[in-house]
């Protein structure tokens, strides 16, 4: 189920998250879905794989290269979305510890 283009990668991501994420569709779930679709686009553009083909290296690359310049709170929100993606892919036991970094806790003010 490899997507042929970035639009398909986005649809695959939306389908994957909508099946698993619980909550009000007009708030947090919508934010995570929107952010996850952006992540899917970036990863597809670089690696030409969709969410069902993700490996740890794809998500680590995204975290290490694409959010490094963002504010700490924004990095944390991206990490939470990545954590949701890992959860719906049923890889949390294998990948979550390796996706730790400075973005895993919100900034202290």
TAFEN-V676171 format. One record per backbone hydrogen bond with DSSP energy under -1.0 kcal/mol. NH is the residue of the N-H (numbers start at 1). CO is the residue of the C=O. Records with the same first field share a line. If there is no record, write none. Layout:
NH->CO + CO
This chain:
9->5
10->6
11->7
12->8
13->9
14->10
15->11
16->12
17->13
18->14
19->15
21->17
27->24
31->27
32->28
33->29
34->30
35->31
36->32
37->33
38->34
39->35
40->36
41->37
42->38
43->39
44->40
45->41
46->42
47->43
48->44
53->50
58->55
59->55
60->56
61->57
62->58
63->59
64->60
65->61
66->62
70->67
75->71
76->72
77->73
78->74
79->75
80->76
81->77
82->78
83->79
84->80
85->81
86->82
87->83
88->84
89->85
90->87
91->86
95->91
96->92
99->96
104->101
